[in-house]
Amino acid sequence: MYLYGLHPGNTVEDIKKEIPWELKIAEHLEITRFPTEKELSLIRHFAPEISMGRKLQLEALIMRLFKLLEKKQ
């Protein structure tokens, strides 16, 4: 596996922090395009937890846990 492109706003260093092996990197990295509104709509509809991003996923999970705990009291 090798890195051939980056999402806007990310750096090679950001990616390397997440990969536990020596990452091969393409000579010319591409910058990925932003998804279209139609693509975003499909992702939000069929995979809402993915479309949130990690930070929002964690926040949403914490809120769900708090609501469950409130119901049990």
C-alpha positions, 0 to 999 in steps of 0.5 A: 500500500502507498499514499497517492493522494491527500484530502484537502487540509491534511498533510503527509505527517497527519497520515503517517501518525495514523499508520503503524508501518513505514508508509510508501508515498507517491512521487506526485501526490494528488489532492482529492476533490471535495464530494459533490452535494449528491455524493454527500447526500448519499453518504449522509443517508446511507452512512450517517455515522461515517459522514460525521467524522471521528470527533462528531462520532465520539460526541454523538456516542457520548450523548447517546450514552448520557441519554441511556443513563438518564432513562435508567434513573 
